Amino acid sequence: MNTKVIDQYIEDLMTKSTAEIPVWNIEKARAGKKSGWDYIDGCMIMALLELYDTSKDEKYLKFADYYEDFRISDDGSIDGFKKEEWNIDSINGGKNLFPLYSLTKKEKYRLALDKLFEQVKDQPRTKEGNFWHKAIYPNQVWLDGLYMGLPFYMEYDASFNGGKNKDDIYSQFFNVEKLMKNPADGLYYHCFDSSKSAFWCDKNTGLCQNYWLRALGWFSMAMLDTLNHAPDKGSDNWNHLKAMFIDLQDAMLRVQDQSGMWYQLPALPDAEGNYLETSGTSIFAYSLLKGLRTGILSDAPNAEKYKEAGIKAFEGICQKYLKTEDGVLSLDGICLVAGLGPENNRRRDGSVAYYLSEPVVKDDAKGVGPFILAYNEYKLIKK
């Protein structure tokens, strides 16, 4: 594994990007838009901050600070953030403001954290108590959304509220376990509609039809990050969430391809058009390796299997999708986007054909960010 090549790839991504037009936001580029405040960029900045945390190389911190400082005013207002959209994805970028506030002491970052928490505090909920995914997806819980919102909620609550809301956070995970997990194989369906009225859902269960790799990955990271930010490590609720996290890793190991990667639809490897996908595989490589490093997986039975699977996953991505063409490195095999609905977009129906119809792209942050996170853990565990 030539780490110098990957280090140069990361360097090039930063060098070629500005705060308005980052080269990694393929979705915005295709739409002809400048970047704003969204979870996609949040993923990339988080990866750079984790590189800084373990390497102490100032260039990563400098770029992350430049990028966030650009769109946050002195009063903490965030350019592009709209609370009234009730978009839980909008919370994700706020995770980066905790380390930036701690490292730079810029009060604007603390004020922005407070503004994001105002959305968390008022976010509409399903009757079960879970946050809506967005205003345009009322009463819906998506696995993606747990990652976007709950680790931020736990870190903010532990940092500034004395952990008084931790049981609310745990209960949202436990509801998902009860409502969205298939006990037959340990995997979780992508979406749940509490009202059971969405065109894509089963009218008895409220569930969509399939598992989607990246959503399973986001859910895995949601549990891992929440466990690491929780102020009550070792409590009954913490141990329950830890058991959920370990159980999902075990379920995913059962469907890991011999290449080390996972399929876009991980339970249907033989489906026509199914493919080994980069972003979700990167997320699970990260989950497995960081889960070991932070002690969440280290005392599980046969913990060595998680290390082997995580290394194999990362190396599998590099072998299949990390390519140099005309002297330029790129990362391929990234599903650009996938979701369900809304009502006026019935193409997004949750079918096998739908998930396999979305564009596969190179160098998008939804793949590159998790890949860098996994790379960081890979380097640490290899040392």
Buried (B, 14 or more C-beta within 10 A) or exposed (E): BEEEEBBEBBEEBBEEBEBEEBBBBBBBBEEEEBBBBBBBBBBBBBBBBBBBEEBEEEBBBEBBBEBBBEBBEEEBEBEEBEBEEBBBBBBBBBBBBBBBBEBBEBEBBBBBBEBBBEBBEEBEBBEBEBBBBBEBBBBBBBBBBBBBBBBBBBBBBBBEEEBEBBEBBBBBBBBBBEBBBEEEEBBBBBBBBBEBEBBBBBEEEBBBBBBBBBBBBBBBBBBBBBBBBBBBEEBEBBEBBBEBBBBBBBBBBEBBBEBBBBBBBBBBBEBEEBBBBBBBBBBBBBBBBBBBBBEBBEEBEEEEBBBEBBBBBBBBBBEBBBEEEEEEBEBBBBBBBBBBBBEEEEEBBBBBEBBBEBEBBBBBBBBBBBBBBBBBBBBBBEE
